[in-house]
Amino acid sequence: MVDNSSMQDTTSLLTLPLTGLILAGGAGQRMGGLDKGWVPYRGRPLVSYAMACLGPHVRELLISANRSQQQYRTLGCKVIGDLETGFQGPLRGMEAGWQACSDDWMAFAAVDCPHLPANLVPRLWALRQEYPLVLAADSHGMIPVVGLMHRQILPALRKYLAEGGLRAGTFLGSHPHTLLQLGDGESSNLNRLSDMA
């Protein structure tokens, strides 16, 4: 199931019974090793865009970060690191997020997607219905680092990680889910310094 509708602007005012997680724990290899969250884009650090997208809609906002943790704490959010070392990818950030999360639902977004719509979280929430997982998608397919997940997926996530699996798309795509269709401009992520222009 794919939703192509856009909700009313009033959804930008909703606070929902869930936790938000910003995935900022990567190594930034394609940015020369820089911490992506603090790379400036149009006069603001990338992390500020993720905060503006998730923050108004959640009861608590977490930041998954494996460096610059004290700097992230100055933003007023709870900062968590992966349970395993080595920059192993977004699933490790989700695992750590669930350990710190007190809600049954968690919305998550990668730190390098500054154009996500302001009503992203309410639109994800509206689609959940019987699904334990709602993922963003665009014309290129599913986006495994932007979505909404129910706690019931956590045991399977832990098992997958314990068996050495790290691919977010493979793991999340194997579970029942529905998709929230975004425009390619909304979903664009900034992987390289050349993308920051």
C-alpha positions as CSV (number, residue, x, y, z in Angstrom):
1,M,0.0,0.0,0.0
2,V,1.3,3.4,-0.9
3,D,-0.1,6.7,0.2
4,N,0.2,9.6,-2.2
5,S,-1.9,12.1,-0.3
6,S,-0.7,15.2,1.5
7,M,-2.3,16.0,4.9
8,Q,-3.5,19.4,5.9
9,D,-1.0,21.9,7.3
10,T,-2.6,21.6,10.7
11,T,-0.7,18.3,11.1
12,S,2.4,20.3,11.8
13,L,0.9,21.1,15.2
14,L,0.3,17.5,16.4
15,T,2.3,15.9,19.2
16,L,1.8,12.1,19.1
17,P,2.4,9.3,21.6
18,L,5.8,8.3,20.2
19,T,9.5,8.9,20.4
20,G,11.7,10.4,17.7
21,L,15.1,9.2,16.7
22,I,17.6,11.1,14.6
23,L,20.1,8.7,13.0
24,A,23.4,10.6,13.2
25,G,25.8,7.8,14.1
26,G,27.5,7.2,10.8
27,A,31.2,7.6,9.9
28,G,30.7,10.2,7.2
29,Q,33.1,8.5,4.9
30,R,31.8,10.2,1.8
31,M,32.1,13.5,3.5
32,G,35.8,13.0,4.3
33,G,35.0,11.7,7.8
34,L,33.1,14.7,9.0
35,D,30.3,14.3,11.4
36,K,27.3,14.9,9.1
37,G,25.1,16.3,11.8
38,W,27.3,19.4,12.2
39,V,28.0,20.0,8.5
40,P,26.4,23.4,7.6
41,Y,23.7,23.5,4.9
42,R,22.2,26.8,4.0
43,G,23.5,28.4,7.2
44,R,22.4,25.7,9.6
45,P,23.8,22.3,10.7
46,L,22.1,19.3,9.2
47,V,21.0,18.1,12.6
48,S,18.8,21.2,13.0
49,Y,16.6,20.2,10.0
50,A,16.0,16.7,11.4
51,M,15.1,18.3,14.8
52,A,12.7,20.6,13.1
53,C,11.0,17.8,11.3
54,L,10.6,15.3,14.1
55,G,10.7,17.4,17.3
56,P,7.3,19.1,17.2
57,H,5.5,15.7,16.9
58,V,7.1,13.5,19.5
59,R,7.2,13.2,23.3
60,E,10.9,12.8,23.4
61,L,13.6,13.3,20.8
62,L,16.7,11.1,20.8
63,I,19.9,11.5,18.8
64,S,21.9,8.5,17.8
65,A,25.5,9.6,17.6
66,N,28.8,7.9,18.0
67,R,31.0,11.0,18.3
68,S,30.5,14.7,19.1
69,Q,28.1,13.5,21.8
70,Q,28.7,16.4,24.2
71,Q,28.1,18.8,21.3
72,Y,24.8,17.1,20.5
73,R,23.7,17.3,24.1
74,T,23.8,21.1,23.9
75,L,20.8,20.8,21.7
76,G,18.7,19.6,24.6
77,C,18.1,16.1,23.4
78,K,19.0,12.7,24.9
79,V,22.1,11.4,23.0
80,I,22.7,7.7,22.7
81,G,25.6,5.7,21.1
82,D,25.5,2.3,19.4
83,L,25.8,-0.7,21.7
84,E,28.6,-2.0,19.5
85,T,31.6,0.0,18.2
86,G,32.6,0.4,14.6
87,F,30.0,2.6,12.9
88,Q,28.0,-0.5,11.9
89,G,25.0,1.4,10.3
90,P,21.5,2.7,11.0
91,L,20.1,-0.6,12.5
92,R,22.6,-0.3,15.3
93,G,21.2,3.2,15.9
94,M,17.7,1.9,16.0
95,E,18.7,-0.8,18.4
96,A,20.2,1.7,20.8
97,G,17.1,4.0,20.2
98,W,14.8,1.2,21.4
99,Q,16.8,0.7,24.5
100,A,16.3,4.4,25.4
101,C,12.7,4.6,24.2
102,S,9.7,4.4,26.6
103,D,7.0,4.5,23.9
104,D,5.7,1.6,21.7
105,W,6.3,3.6,18.5
106,M,9.4,5.3,17.3
107,A,9.7,7.6,14.3
108,F,13.2,7.8,12.8
109,A,15.0,9.9,10.2
110,A,18.6,10.1,8.9
111,V,20.4,13.3,9.8
112,D,21.3,14.0,6.1
113,C,17.8,14.5,4.7
114,P,17.1,18.2,5.3
115,H,14.1,18.5,2.9
116,L,11.8,16.1,4.7
117,P,8.3,17.6,4.9
118,A,7.2,19.2,8.2
119,N,4.2,16.9,8.4
120,L,6.2,13.7,7.9
121,V,5.5,12.2,11.3
122,P,1.7,12.7,11.3
123,R,1.6,11.2,7.8
124,L,3.5,8.2,8.9
125,W,1.3,7.9,12.0
126,A,-1.9,8.0,10.0
127,L,-0.7,5.1,7.8
128,R,0.3,2.7,10.5
129,Q,-3.1,0.9,10.9
130,E,-2.3,-2.8,11.3
131,Y,1.3,-2.4,10.1
132,P,4.2,-2.5,12.6
133,L,6.3,-0.5,10.2
134,V,5.8,2.5,7.9
135,L,8.6,3.5,5.6
136,A,9.1,6.5,3.4
137,A,9.6,5.9,-0.4
138,D,10.3,7.9,-3.5
139,S,10.5,7.2,-7.2
140,H,13.7,5.2,-6.5
141,G,12.0,2.9,-4.0
142,M,11.9,2.3,-0.3
143,I,13.9,4.6,2.1
144,P,14.9,2.4,5.1
145,V,16.3,5.3,7.1
146,V,13.0,7.3,7.3
147,G,10.0,5.8,8.9
148,L,7.9,4.7,11.9
149,M,8.4,1.4,13.7
150,H,6.5,-0.5,16.5
151,R,8.4,-2.1,19.4
152,Q,7.2,-5.5,18.3
153,I,10.0,-5.5,15.7
154,L,12.7,-5.2,18.3
155,P,13.2,-8.9,19.0
156,A,13.7,-9.7,15.3
157,L,16.0,-6.7,15.0
158,R,18.2,-8.0,17.8
159,K,18.2,-11.5,16.3
160,Y,19.2,-10.1,12.9
161,L,22.0,-8.1,14.3
162,A,23.3,-11.0,16.5
163,E,23.5,-13.1,13.3
164,G,25.7,-10.4,11.7
165,G,23.1,-8.7,9.6
166,L,23.5,-5.0,9.1
167,R,21.5,-4.0,6.0
168,A,18.6,-1.8,6.9
169,G,16.8,-2.3,3.7
170,T,17.0,-6.1,3.8
171,F,15.8,-6.3,7.4
172,L,13.0,-3.7,7.3
173,G,11.8,-4.8,3.9
174,S,11.3,-8.4,5.2
175,H,8.6,-7.2,7.7
176,P,5.0,-6.3,6.9
177,H,5.0,-2.6,6.1
178,T,3.3,0.1,4.1
179,L,4.9,3.0,2.3
180,L,4.6,6.8,2.5
181,Q,5.3,8.2,-0.9
182,L,7.5,11.3,-0.9
183,G,8.7,13.5,-3.7
184,D,12.3,13.0,-4.8
185,G,13.1,16.6,-3.6
186,E,11.7,15.9,-0.2
187,S,13.6,12.6,0.3
188,S,17.0,13.8,-1.1
189,N,19.9,13.0,1.1
190,L,23.2,14.8,1.2
191,N,26.1,12.3,1.1
192,R,29.0,14.4,-0.1
193,L,30.3,17.9,0.5
194,S,29.5,18.6,-3.2
195,D,25.8,18.0,-2.4
196,M,25.8,20.9,0.1
197,A,25.9,23.7,-2.5
